[in-house]
Amino acid sequence: MPYAPEYLHLVIPGVHFEAYLYGRNSENVFKGIAGAGDSVDDQLATGRDLCDRYDWTIVREFKDSDLSASRHAKKARGDFEDLIDTITHNPAPEGVVRIVVAYEASRYYRDLDAYLRLRKACMASNVLLCYNGQVYDLSRRDDRKATAQHAIDAEDEADAIQDRNARTTTLQAQAGKPHGRLPFGYAREYAVVGGRQRCIRQYEDPVRGPVVLKALQHIDSGKSVRSLLQWMNSTPEAARPDGAPWSPRTVRILLLNRAYLGERLHNGAYLKGSWDPIKGLDTPQGRAMFNRVTAKLTDPDRRSARGTEVSHLLSYLALCGECGDHAMLCAQSRKGGRPNLTCELNRDVTMAEEVVDAYVEEHVIDWFSRKDVARAALVPNDEDVAEKMATIQRLINGYEEQLRETRALAKTFDEATGRPKLSAASLADMEQTLSPKLEAERKKLRDLTGVSPLLLGMLEADDPDVRWNGRPATETDPAVPALTLEQKREIIRKVVTVRLHKASRWGSNKVDLSRIRLAFFGEPGFRAGPLRVPGTSRAEGPGLAAASGTE
């Protein structure tokens, strides 16, 4: 049985009690309405009051705001991890017994794995557990049993909440209601429903809405993403609500967001939303323009918009083997020669960029040349996969050819009448019909293998070297274009992690290729991307702010 706090000094006499306070909630609520008493601040205030009444010295407070504790959580609880680390690595002095204090069991955990980790840490360090005004000694069998049952109940409650939320989300999606972050260019009207803040209407912002249309028109007219970026960062009406500057990534997110067509995403499919499209995109011509911009920005066989091409193969892809996987390599120019690749964080590793590039490219091509290795890593073991892929690819090729012919007709004019051979309305209708079909088949191909068409092209190439570097035309064979630098970077990002280490001997001028360590997909050490830098949202190079307008 647990101990009542008022009798704890009698059960464990002759010691001083110290407390760690922990508070957590999974969403913000309004003060003065149902649920407000469960806020993190209120939880900690309750814990402070309990500690003050029984003369427990508070050593440290831990708080996780707006974070789930269930197995469905998408974000790690930083302070919960710090709590376990503190319990494990900071033993209490002699004559002191420590207690972890929380409002209730579900504040600690809604997942049995989290419960077991906390229990193990407390048992190893002789730390007591307190919640619901009761103190549990996990060295005792009955207390372990009681807390385990509470953890099971908390996990079951979390699963029930998840099921209810999933049903609610599906119903909201079917009704076309807004979901997720507010897209730039829209505003929302909220109301308190059942003690929670709910969006009841989404509508075009009169100031920012027209900026979205101008941005799409800018790219559709053939101008670059770079010039659009300069305009948006210098125009007050285009300022982001969070005050952060626009980056190439966030501008692309805006340009590709189908919420501006009055659509919302649910389970990989776009449904009609309950809000109106941005003015100018609510016509067949406007929708066709949006589709043209989407095709321009996502076509894997086309270079990115003029003025935004990357110029380095491995900048902000390769990692520093000395500083860790949060430290990336960047290109650093040098006088009278090609750039070096250097650790951006501490500048403690450096090698000539052309040497690292050549080494990585050679090994990537070699990896794809070993078909059995690459296929086993990338493609599921299914005898029907190749046949299904071929069928889907034929459909994709057919749709793409239809769209190319249609666009070519719209750009070709009849000499006699001076009119285009295909009207803008007919082009818009054709694109509106074919574009969703094309995207659906591309999604089938991605879902079938889990591999992008770009990787599949390397995997299925008779000679990956030719696919990578291209080949001039011969008398018998047509020319094969080389992959663009952007495409090569995307392949490297997906299949190999590059780390550069220090030289084995100080002052050696000899190129030591053993300093370059590669870990391919499926091998130990492979990482899909650099570690998130603590306190930032950077995931790939400097200046990449978090997305501001997608679901």
C-alpha positions as CSV (number, residue, x, y, z in Angstrom):
1,M,0.0,0.0,0.0
2,P,1.3,3.5,-0.7
3,Y,2.2,5.9,2.1
4,A,0.3,9.0,3.0
5,P,2.6,12.0,2.8
6,E,1.9,13.1,6.4
7,Y,3.2,9.8,7.8
8,L,6.2,9.4,5.5
9,H,8.6,10.8,8.2
10,L,7.4,8.1,10.5
11,V,7.8,5.3,8.0
12,I,11.3,6.5,7.0
13,P,12.7,8.3,10.1
14,G,15.9,10.3,10.5
15,V,16.2,11.5,6.9
16,H,15.5,14.7,5.0
17,F,13.3,14.6,1.9
18,E,14.1,16.3,-1.4
19,A,11.7,16.5,-4.3
20,Y,11.8,16.6,-8.1
21,L,8.6,18.2,-9.5
22,Y,7.3,17.1,-12.9
23,G,4.4,18.6,-14.9
24,R,3.1,17.8,-18.4
25,N,0.1,18.6,-20.5
26,S,-0.7,17.7,-24.1
27,E,-2.5,20.8,-25.3
28,N,-3.1,24.4,-24.3
29,V,-6.5,25.2,-22.8
30,F,-8.1,28.5,-21.9
31,K,-8.1,29.6,-18.3
32,G,-11.5,29.7,-16.7
33,I,-12.9,26.8,-18.6
34,A,-13.0,23.0,-18.2
35,G,-9.6,21.4,-18.0
36,A,-7.7,24.6,-17.1
37,G,-6.7,23.0,-13.7
38,D,-4.6,20.5,-15.6
39,S,-2.2,23.1,-17.0
40,V,1.5,22.6,-16.3
41,D,1.7,25.7,-14.1
42,D,-1.3,24.5,-12.0
43,Q,0.2,21.0,-11.7
44,L,3.5,22.4,-10.5
45,A,1.7,24.8,-8.1
46,T,-0.1,21.8,-6.6
47,G,3.2,20.0,-6.2
48,R,4.9,23.0,-4.5
49,D,2.0,23.3,-2.1
50,L,2.4,19.6,-1.1
51,C,6.1,19.9,-0.7
52,D,5.7,23.0,1.4
53,R,3.2,21.3,3.7
54,Y,5.5,18.4,4.4
55,D,8.8,20.2,4.4
56,W,10.2,18.5,1.3
57,T,12.9,20.6,-0.3
58,I,12.3,21.1,-4.0
59,V,15.6,20.4,-5.8
60,R,14.4,20.9,-9.4
61,E,11.3,21.3,-11.5
62,F,10.7,19.6,-14.9
63,K,7.9,20.6,-17.3
64,D,6.8,19.4,-20.7
65,S,4.2,21.7,-22.3
66,D,1.9,20.6,-25.2
67,L,3.5,17.2,-25.4
68,S,1.8,13.8,-25.4
69,A,3.1,11.0,-23.2
70,S,1.4,8.2,-25.2
71,R,3.0,5.8,-27.7
72,H,1.3,7.8,-30.4
73,A,3.4,10.9,-29.6
74,K,5.4,12.4,-32.4
75,K,7.7,14.6,-30.3
76,A,10.1,13.6,-27.6
77,R,9.6,14.9,-24.0
78,G,12.8,16.7,-23.3
79,D,12.2,17.3,-19.6
80,F,11.0,13.8,-19.0
81,E,14.2,12.5,-20.5
82,D,16.2,15.0,-18.3
83,L,14.2,13.7,-15.2
84,I,15.3,10.1,-15.8
85,D,18.8,11.2,-16.5
86,T,18.9,13.3,-13.3
87,I,17.5,10.4,-11.2
88,T,20.0,8.0,-12.7
89,H,23.2,10.1,-12.5
90,N,22.7,12.3,-9.4
91,P,22.5,10.0,-6.3
92,A,21.1,11.6,-3.2
93,P,23.6,12.5,-0.4
94,E,23.7,10.4,2.8
95,G,20.7,11.1,5.0
96,V,18.6,12.3,2.1
97,V,15.7,10.5,0.4
98,R,14.3,11.9,-2.9
99,I,10.8,11.9,-4.2
100,V,9.5,12.5,-7.7
101,V,6.2,14.4,-7.5
102,A,3.5,14.8,-10.2
103,Y,-0.2,15.6,-10.3
104,E,-1.3,12.1,-11.4
105,A,0.1,9.0,-13.0
106,S,-0.9,10.0,-16.5
107,R,1.4,13.1,-16.2
108,Y,4.4,10.8,-16.1
109,Y,3.3,8.3,-18.7
110,R,0.6,7.0,-20.9
111,D,2.9,4.4,-22.3
112,L,4.1,1.2,-20.5
113,D,7.6,1.6,-21.9
114,A,7.9,5.1,-20.2
115,Y,6.6,3.7,-17.0
116,L,9.1,0.9,-17.0
117,R,12.0,3.3,-17.7
118,L,11.0,5.6,-14.8
119,R,10.4,2.7,-12.5
120,K,13.8,1.2,-13.3
121,A,15.5,4.6,-12.6
122,C,13.7,5.1,-9.3
123,M,14.4,1.6,-8.1
124,A,18.1,1.8,-8.9
125,S,18.5,5.2,-7.1
126,N,16.0,4.5,-4.2
127,V,13.8,7.4,-5.3
128,L,10.2,7.4,-4.3
129,L,7.3,8.2,-6.6
130,C,4.4,10.5,-5.6
131,Y,1.2,11.2,-7.5
132,N,-2.5,11.7,-6.6
133,G,-1.3,12.7,-3.1
134,Q,0.2,9.2,-2.4
135,V,3.8,8.1,-2.1
136,Y,5.0,4.8,-3.7
137,D,8.1,2.9,-2.7
138,L,9.0,0.9,-5.9
139,S,11.3,-1.4,-3.9
140,R,8.0,-2.9,-2.5
141,R,6.1,-5.5,-4.4
142,D,2.6,-4.2,-3.7
143,D,3.6,-0.6,-4.8
144,R,5.1,-1.9,-8.0
145,K,1.9,-3.8,-8.7
146,A,-0.3,-0.8,-7.9
147,T,1.8,1.7,-10.1
148,A,1.9,-0.9,-12.9
149,Q,-1.9,-1.1,-12.9
150,H,-2.1,2.7,-12.9
151,A,0.2,2.8,-15.9
152,I,-1.9,0.2,-17.8
153,D,-5.0,2.4,-17.1
154,A,-3.2,5.5,-18.3
155,E,-2.1,3.8,-21.5
156,D,-5.6,2.5,-22.1
157,E,-7.1,5.9,-21.6
158,A,-4.5,7.3,-24.1
159,D,-5.5,4.7,-26.7
160,A,-9.2,5.6,-26.2
161,I,-8.4,9.3,-26.7
162,Q,-6.4,8.4,-29.8
163,D,-9.3,6.4,-31.2
164,R,-11.7,9.3,-30.5
165,N,-9.4,11.8,-32.1
166,A,-9.0,9.6,-35.2
167,R,-12.7,9.4,-35.6
168,T,-13.1,13.2,-35.1
169,T,-10.3,13.9,-37.6
170,T,-11.9,11.7,-40.2
171,L,-15.3,13.3,-39.7
172,Q,-13.7,16.8,-39.9
173,A,-11.8,15.8,-43.1
174,Q,-15.0,14.4,-44.7
175,A,-16.7,17.7,-43.8
176,G,-13.7,19.6,-45.3
177,K,-13.0,21.5,-42.1
178,P,-9.5,23.2,-41.7
179,H,-6.8,21.2,-39.9
180,G,-3.3,21.8,-38.8
181,R,-1.3,25.0,-39.1
182,L,-2.9,28.1,-40.6
183,P,-1.7,28.5,-44.2
184,F,-0.1,31.9,-45.0
185,G,-2.7,34.0,-46.8
186,Y,-5.7,32.8,-44.7
187,A,-7.2,33.8,-41.4
188,R,-9.4,31.8,-39.0
189,E,-12.3,32.4,-36.7
190,Y,-12.3,30.4,-33.5
191,A,-14.8,29.6,-30.8
192,V,-14.7,27.7,-27.5
193,V,-16.6,24.4,-28.0
194,G,-16.7,21.8,-25.2
195,G,-14.0,23.6,-23.3
196,R,-11.6,23.7,-26.2
197,Q,-10.7,26.2,-28.9
198,R,-12.2,25.1,-32.3
199,C,-11.8,26.7,-35.7
200,I,-15.3,27.4,-37.1
201,R,-14.3,29.3,-40.3
202,Q,-11.2,29.8,-42.5
203,Y,-11.2,32.7,-45.0
204,E,-8.8,34.6,-47.2
205,D,-6.8,37.3,-45.4
206,P,-7.4,40.5,-47.3
207,V,-3.7,41.6,-47.0
208,R,-1.8,38.3,-47.3
209,G,-4.1,36.4,-49.6
210,P,-3.2,38.4,-52.7
211,V,0.5,37.8,-52.0
212,V,-0.1,34.1,-52.6
213,L,-1.5,34.7,-56.0
214,K,1.3,37.1,-56.9
215,A,3.9,34.6,-55.8
216,L,2.4,31.9,-58.1
217,Q,2.2,34.4,-61.0
218,H,5.8,35.3,-60.4
219,I,7.0,31.7,-60.9
220,D,4.6,31.0,-63.7
221,S,5.9,34.0,-65.6
222,G,9.4,32.3,-65.7
223,K,11.0,34.3,-62.9
224,S,13.2,32.7,-60.3
225,V,12.5,31.5,-56.8
226,R,15.5,33.7,-55.7
227,S,13.9,36.9,-57.1
228,L,10.6,35.9,-55.5
229,L,12.4,35.4,-52.2
230,Q,13.9,38.8,-52.4
231,W,10.5,40.4,-53.1
232,M,8.7,38.5,-50.3
233,N,11.4,39.4,-47.7
234,S,11.2,43.1,-48.7
235,T,7.4,43.5,-49.0
236,P,5.5,44.3,-45.7
237,E,2.3,42.6,-46.9
238,A,4.3,39.4,-47.5
239,A,5.9,39.3,-44.0
240,R,5.4,35.9,-42.2
241,P,3.1,36.2,-39.1
242,D,5.9,34.7,-36.9
243,G,8.4,37.4,-38.1
244,A,10.8,34.8,-39.5
245,P,12.3,35.5,-43.0
246,W,11.2,33.5,-46.0
247,S,13.6,30.8,-47.1
248,P,13.8,28.8,-50.3
249,R,12.2,25.9,-48.4
250,T,9.3,27.9,-46.9
251,V,8.6,29.6,-50.3
252,R,8.4,26.2,-52.0
253,I,6.0,25.0,-49.3
254,L,3.8,28.0,-50.0
255,L,3.9,27.5,-53.8
256,L,2.9,23.8,-53.5
257,N,0.2,24.1,-50.9
258,R,-3.1,22.9,-52.3
259,A,-5.0,24.5,-49.5
260,Y,-5.0,27.6,-51.7
261,L,-7.2,25.6,-54.2
262,G,-9.7,25.0,-51.4
263,E,-8.5,21.5,-50.7
264,R,-7.3,19.7,-47.6
265,L,-5.1,16.6,-47.2
266,H,-6.2,13.5,-45.3
267,N,-4.6,10.1,-45.4
268,G,-2.6,11.0,-48.5
269,A,-5.7,12.1,-50.5
270,Y,-6.9,15.7,-51.2
271,L,-10.5,16.4,-50.3
272,K,-12.6,19.5,-51.0
273,G,-12.3,22.0,-48.1
274,S,-15.0,24.1,-46.6
275,W,-13.1,27.3,-47.4
276,D,-12.9,29.1,-50.7
277,P,-9.7,29.1,-52.9
278,I,-7.6,32.2,-53.0
279,K,-9.1,34.7,-55.4
280,G,-7.6,34.1,-58.8
281,L,-7.2,30.4,-58.2
282,D,-10.9,29.8,-58.1
283,T,-11.1,29.7,-62.0
284,P,-10.0,27.0,-64.4
285,Q,-7.2,29.3,-65.6
286,G,-6.0,29.9,-62.0
287,R,-6.0,26.2,-61.2
288,A,-4.1,25.5,-64.4
289,M,-1.5,28.1,-63.4
290,F,-1.2,26.4,-60.0
291,N,-0.6,23.0,-61.7
292,R,2.0,24.5,-64.0
293,V,3.9,25.9,-61.0
294,T,3.7,22.6,-59.2
295,A,5.0,20.7,-62.3
296,K,7.8,23.2,-62.6
297,L,8.9,22.9,-59.0
298,T,8.5,19.1,-58.7
299,D,9.6,17.7,-62.1
300,P,12.7,15.5,-61.3
301,D,14.0,15.9,-64.9
302,R,14.1,19.7,-64.6
303,R,16.5,22.0,-62.9
304,S,15.1,24.1,-60.1
305,A,13.9,27.6,-60.9
306,R,16.6,29.8,-62.5
307,G,18.8,31.5,-60.0
308,T,18.4,28.9,-57.2
309,E,20.7,26.1,-58.4
310,V,23.0,24.6,-55.8
311,S,26.6,24.7,-56.6
312,H,28.1,22.1,-54.2
313,L,27.4,18.4,-54.1
314,L,27.9,17.7,-50.4
315,S,27.5,21.1,-48.6
316,Y,25.1,20.5,-45.7
317,L,24.8,16.8,-46.6
318,A,28.1,15.5,-45.4
319,L,28.7,15.4,-41.6
320,C,31.7,16.0,-39.4
321,G,33.0,12.7,-38.0
322,E,34.6,14.5,-35.0
323,C,31.9,16.9,-33.8
324,G,28.9,14.6,-34.3
325,D,26.0,14.2,-36.6
326,H,24.6,17.6,-35.9
327,A,27.7,19.3,-37.4
328,M,27.6,19.5,-41.2
329,L,30.3,20.3,-43.7
330,C,30.1,23.4,-45.9
331,A,32.1,24.6,-48.9
332,Q,34.7,27.1,-48.0
333,S,36.5,29.0,-50.8
334,R,40.2,29.3,-50.9
335,K,42.6,31.5,-52.8
336,G,43.8,30.2,-56.1
337,G,42.0,26.9,-55.9
338,R,38.7,24.9,-55.6
339,P,36.9,25.1,-52.3
340,N,37.4,22.8,-49.3
341,L,34.7,21.0,-47.4
342,T,35.0,22.2,-43.8
343,C,33.1,21.5,-40.6
344,E,30.8,24.4,-40.2
345,L,30.7,24.1,-36.4
346,N,34.4,24.0,-35.3
347,R,36.4,24.0,-38.6
348,D,38.3,21.0,-37.2
349,V,38.1,18.8,-40.3
350,T,38.9,20.0,-43.9
351,M,39.5,18.3,-47.2
352,A,39.5,19.4,-50.8
353,E,35.9,19.4,-52.1
354,E,36.8,17.8,-55.4
355,V,38.5,14.8,-53.7
356,V,35.5,14.1,-51.4
357,D,33.0,14.6,-54.2
358,A,34.9,12.2,-56.5
359,Y,35.2,9.6,-53.7
360,V,31.5,9.7,-52.8
361,E,30.3,9.7,-56.4
362,E,32.5,6.7,-57.2
363,H,31.1,4.7,-54.3
364,V,27.5,5.6,-54.9
365,I,27.7,4.5,-58.5
366,D,29.5,1.3,-57.3
367,W,26.7,0.7,-54.7
368,F,24.0,1.0,-57.4
369,S,26.0,-1.3,-59.7
370,R,25.8,-4.1,-57.1
371,K,22.1,-4.6,-58.0
372,D,21.6,-7.3,-55.4
373,V,22.8,-5.1,-52.6
374,A,21.0,-2.0,-53.6
375,R,17.7,-3.8,-54.4
376,A,17.8,-5.7,-51.2
377,A,18.2,-2.4,-49.3
378,L,15.6,-0.3,-51.2
379,V,12.9,-2.5,-52.7
380,P,10.6,-4.9,-50.8
381,N,11.0,-8.6,-51.6
382,D,7.9,-9.1,-53.8
383,E,7.9,-11.1,-57.0
384,D,5.1,-8.9,-58.4
385,V,6.8,-5.6,-57.6
386,A,8.6,-5.3,-60.9
387,E,5.5,-6.1,-63.0
388,K,3.4,-3.7,-61.0
389,M,6.1,-1.0,-61.3
390,A,6.3,-1.4,-65.1
391,T,2.5,-1.1,-65.4
392,I,2.3,2.0,-63.3
393,Q,5.3,3.6,-65.1
394,R,3.6,3.1,-68.5
395,L,0.6,5.0,-67.2
396,I,2.8,7.7,-65.8
397,N,4.7,8.0,-69.2
398,G,1.4,8.2,-71.0
399,Y,-0.1,10.9,-68.8
400,E,3.2,12.9,-69.0
401,E,3.2,12.6,-72.8
402,Q,-0.4,13.8,-73.0
403,L,0.4,16.8,-70.9
404,R,3.5,17.7,-72.9
405,E,1.5,17.5,-76.2
406,T,-1.3,19.6,-74.7
407,R,1.0,22.3,-73.4
408,A,2.9,22.4,-76.8
409,L,-0.4,22.9,-78.6
410,A,-1.3,25.8,-76.3
411,K,2.0,27.4,-77.2
412,T,1.6,26.9,-80.9
413,F,-0.4,29.4,-83.0
414,D,-2.3,29.0,-86.2
415,E,-0.7,31.1,-88.9
416,A,-4.0,31.9,-90.6
417,T,-6.0,33.0,-87.6
418,G,-3.2,33.9,-85.1
419,R,-5.0,31.9,-82.4
420,P,-3.4,29.1,-80.3
421,K,-4.2,25.6,-81.5
422,L,-5.5,24.8,-78.1
423,S,-7.4,27.4,-76.0
424,A,-6.5,28.3,-72.5
425,A,-9.8,26.9,-71.2
426,S,-9.2,23.6,-73.0
427,L,-5.6,23.4,-71.6
428,A,-6.9,24.2,-68.1
429,D,-9.6,21.5,-68.4
430,M,-7.0,18.9,-69.7
431,E,-4.6,19.7,-66.9
432,Q,-7.3,19.6,-64.3
433,T,-8.3,16.2,-65.6
434,L,-4.8,14.6,-66.0
435,S,-2.8,16.2,-63.2
436,P,-4.6,14.4,-60.4
437,K,-4.4,11.1,-62.3
438,L,-0.7,11.6,-62.8
439,E,-0.1,12.4,-59.2
440,A,-2.1,9.4,-58.1
441,E,0.0,7.0,-60.2
442,R,3.2,8.6,-58.9
443,K,2.0,8.0,-55.4
444,K,1.2,4.4,-56.2
445,L,4.8,3.9,-57.5
446,R,6.2,5.5,-54.3
447,D,3.9,3.5,-52.1
448,L,4.6,0.3,-53.9
449,T,8.4,0.4,-53.3
450,G,8.9,3.1,-50.7
451,V,11.4,4.4,-53.2
452,S,11.3,7.7,-55.2
453,P,11.3,7.5,-59.0
454,L,14.7,9.2,-59.0
455,L,16.2,6.3,-57.0
456,L,14.4,3.7,-59.1
457,G,16.0,5.2,-62.2
458,M,19.4,4.5,-60.7
459,L,18.4,1.1,-59.5
460,E,16.9,0.0,-62.9
461,A,19.6,1.6,-65.1
462,D,21.7,-0.9,-67.1
463,D,24.7,1.2,-66.3
464,P,24.4,3.4,-63.2
465,D,27.5,5.3,-64.3
466,V,25.8,6.4,-67.5
467,R,22.6,7.4,-65.6
468,W,24.7,9.4,-63.2
469,N,27.2,11.1,-65.5
470,G,25.3,11.0,-68.8
471,R,26.7,10.0,-72.3
472,P,27.0,11.8,-75.6
473,A,25.1,10.5,-78.6
474,T,26.7,7.9,-80.8
475,E,25.8,6.6,-84.3
476,T,23.6,3.9,-82.7
477,D,22.5,5.4,-79.4
478,P,20.9,8.7,-78.4
479,A,22.5,11.0,-75.8
480,V,21.7,10.3,-72.2
481,P,21.6,13.5,-70.0
482,A,23.5,13.5,-66.8
483,L,21.7,13.9,-63.5
484,T,21.5,17.5,-62.3
485,L,23.4,18.5,-59.2
486,E,20.1,18.7,-57.3
487,Q,19.2,15.1,-58.3
488,K,22.6,13.8,-57.3
489,R,22.2,15.5,-53.9
490,E,18.8,14.0,-53.4
491,I,20.2,10.5,-54.2
492,I,23.1,10.9,-51.8
493,R,20.7,12.2,-49.1
494,K,18.6,9.0,-49.5
495,V,21.2,6.3,-49.7
496,V,24.4,7.3,-48.0
497,T,25.7,9.1,-44.9
498,V,29.1,10.8,-45.5
499,R,31.3,11.6,-42.5
500,L,34.8,13.3,-42.7
501,H,37.3,12.6,-39.9
502,K,40.6,14.2,-38.9
503,A,43.9,13.2,-40.5
504,S,45.7,10.4,-38.8
505,R,48.9,12.3,-38.8
506,W,49.3,16.0,-38.2
507,G,50.8,18.0,-41.0
508,S,50.7,15.2,-43.6
509,N,50.1,16.5,-47.2
510,K,49.1,13.1,-48.5
511,V,45.5,12.7,-49.4
512,D,44.1,10.1,-46.9
513,L,40.8,8.7,-48.3
514,S,40.3,6.6,-45.2
515,R,39.2,9.9,-43.5
516,I,36.0,9.6,-45.6
517,R,33.6,7.1,-44.0
518,L,30.4,6.1,-45.8
519,A,27.4,4.3,-44.4
520,F,24.9,3.2,-47.0
521,F,21.1,2.7,-46.5
522,G,20.5,-0.3,-44.3
523,E,24.1,-0.3,-42.8
524,P,25.1,0.7,-39.3
525,G,25.7,4.5,-39.1
526,F,23.3,5.5,-41.8
527,R,21.3,8.6,-40.9
528,A,18.5,10.0,-43.0
529,G,19.6,13.5,-42.1
530,P,21.7,15.5,-39.6
531,L,20.6,15.6,-36.0
532,R,18.5,18.6,-35.1
533,V,20.6,21.3,-33.5
534,P,19.3,21.9,-29.9
535,G,17.2,25.0,-29.7
536,T,16.8,25.4,-33.4
537,S,14.6,24.1,-36.2
538,R,17.5,23.7,-38.6
539,A,17.5,20.3,-40.4
540,E,19.5,21.1,-43.5
541,G,21.8,24.0,-43.6
542,P,21.5,27.5,-42.2
543,G,18.5,29.7,-42.6
544,L,15.9,27.0,-43.1
545,A,13.0,28.1,-41.0
546,A,10.1,25.8,-40.0
547,A,7.2,25.5,-42.4
548,S,4.6,28.1,-42.0
549,G,1.6,27.0,-43.9
550,T,1.0,23.3,-44.5
551,E,-1.0,20.7,-42.9
